[in-house]
Structures are given as structure tokens and as C-alpha cells.
Amino acid sequence: MNRWLVYTLVFIAVVVRSSRAEVIESSDAGLFVKNEAVIAAPSGRVFSTLTERVGMWWNSSHTFSGDSKNLTIEPRAGGCFCERLPNGGSVRHLSVIYVDPGKELRLEGGLGPLQESAVAGVMVWRLTEKGGSTQVTLSYTVGGYRPGGLRPLAMPVDGVLREQLARLKRLIETGGA
């Protein structure tokens, strides 16, 4: 068997084993997505990278400014997952509602196109340390009204969040998102 094929199959097996993504439920009135990954680092390091270095792991193509370095997360109740825009503008993506450093970060609001709809959303980053690695479970529940319903957004929302979790994992484990 070709050596590169073997390497590719091993890589796929590791990625599939260490991460999982799923649209749990979707309807016209709401959606629930969940993504999981095991990150080879203690939960304190994962939490600090999640909150203090968001501009290094979030993909710039999923920002209003086009540059993820404009993103910040204030890890305190009432804090903001915000973005600076040119000419003094800003965007509040989500508001922080619960913080247990190294264990959980809970935010509320509508990401991206959901901001223009009458919806409420809760995003939960749950960290569980196991033997020096951290199981990260990222879930996002959204409900409310959007013309055309929320069901068509379930897969795209899941894809965006899956990508961000993979980039966080990559930054922590390899130093590059």
C-alpha cells in the first residue's frame, strides 16, 4: 500500500476519533448543534486560549471586519464577544452569561446572519479534563422567528462552529490555526 495513503488514512482516523459534529435538531423555529473535540492540553490552557486568543483561532472569513484580530472575548458575566470595525464601529456577536474558568463558558445571542432575526441563542463551551487532555463540547441552541425558518441555517451554523473548534484545537496542539 502507498505510504501516503496509509498516512492519510491514519490522519482521518485520528481526526474522526478526536472530533465529532452533529446537527442534533432543527426546525423552522429552532436549531441545536453540537461539536466535540479532544484537545491535547489541560483545560486551563484550552480556556485561556479560547478566551484570550480568539483572534488567533477564529477564521477571519467569519467576521464583519475581515480580520479575526479585531475579535475579543471578555471572560466575565456581562462580558462581550465583540469585534472592532473600521471607523470606530463595533459588533457584539454574543454576551457572556456564565464563566467557570477551565470548565465552562456560556454566551447568548445570535451569530452572523442570526443577528438580523428575532432569535435567541445560547452557546456553551464545556471543558472536561481527562488525563492531561481536554474534551471540548461546543453546543449552540437557537430559537425564534426568521423569515424562511431556521432549519436551512442548521448545517451552515454547524459547519462554521465545527471549523472554529478545529482551528482552536490546531492552534493549541500545533501553534497554528
URWONOR-V118085 format. One record per residue. N is the residue number from 1. SS is DSSP state (~ for helix, > for strand, _ for the rest). D_LAST is the distance of its C-alpha to the last C-alpha in Angstrom with 1 decimal. Layout:
n=[N;N]
ss=[SS;SS]
d_last=[D_LAST;D_LAST]
This chain:
n=[1;2;3;4;5;6;7;8;9;10;11;12;13;14;15;16;17;18;19;20;21;22;23;24;25;26;27;28;29;30;31;32;33;34;35;36;37;38;39;40;41;42;43;44;45;46;47;48;49;50;51;52;53;54;55;56;57;58;59;60;61;62;63;64;65;66;67;68;69;70;71;72;73;74;75;76;77;78;79;80;81;82;83;84;85;86;87;88;89;90;91;92;93;94;95;96;97;98;99;100;101;102;103;104;105;106;107;108;109;110;111;112;113;114;115;116;117;118;119;120;121;122;123;124;125;126;127;128;129;130;131;132;133;134;135;136;137;138;139;140;141;142;143;144;145;146;147;148;149;150;151;152;153;154;155;156;157;158;159;160;161;162;163;164;165;166;167;168;169;170;171;172;173;174;175;176;177]
ss=[_;_;~;~;~;~;~;~;~;~;~;~;~;~;~;~;~;~;>;>;>;>;>;>;>;>;>;_;_;>;>;>;>;>;>;>;>;>;>;_;_;_;~;~;~;~;~;~;~;~;~;~;_;~;~;~;~;_;_;~;~;~;_;_;_;_;_;~;~;~;>;>;>;_;_;_;_;_;_;>;>;>;>;>;_;~;~;~;_;>;>;>;>;>;>;>;>;>;>;>;_;_;_;>;>;>;>;>;_;_;_;~;~;~;~;~;_;>;>;>;>;>;>;>;>;>;>;>;>;>;_;_;>;>;>;>;>;>;>;>;>;>;>;>;>;_;_;_;_;_;~;~;~;~;~;~;~;~;~;~;~;~;~;~;~;~;~;~;~;~;~;~;~;~;_;_;_]
d_last=[31.1;28.6;26.2;23.2;24.3;24.5;20.9;19.7;21.8;20.7;16.9;18.0;20.1;17.5;15.1;18.2;19.5;16.6;15.8;18.3;18.6;21.9;23.9;26.5;28.9;29.5;32.6;33.7;33.8;30.4;27.4;25.6;22.3;20.7;17.4;17.1;14.8;15.7;13.3;14.7;15.3;18.2;18.3;18.8;15.5;13.7;15.9;15.5;11.7;12.2;14.9;14.6;11.0;10.6;10.2;6.9;5.3;8.2;8.5;11.1;13.3;14.1;15.7;19.2;18.7;16.1;13.9;11.7;12.8;16.1;15.1;16.6;17.6;20.9;21.3;25.0;27.4;27.9;24.6;22.6;19.2;19.9;18.9;20.9;22.4;24.3;28.0;27.6;26.5;24.3;23.0;23.2;20.8;21.9;24.2;23.7;26.7;26.1;24.3;24.8;22.4;20.6;22.1;21.8;20.7;22.7;22.6;24.9;25.1;24.1;20.8;20.9;24.1;25.4;26.2;29.1;30.7;32.8;30.4;29.3;26.1;24.9;21.3;21.1;18.3;20.4;19.4;21.7;21.6;23.1;23.8;21.0;18.3;17.6;18.4;16.6;18.6;17.6;20.7;21.8;25.5;27.0;30.7;33.1;34.3;32.6;34.7;34.2;32.9;29.6;29.6;28.1;24.9;24.2;22.3;20.2;19.5;18.5;16.2;14.4;14.1;13.2;10.2;9.2;10.1;8.2;4.8;6.6;7.9;5.2;4.5;8.2;9.3;7.9;6.9;3.8;0.0]
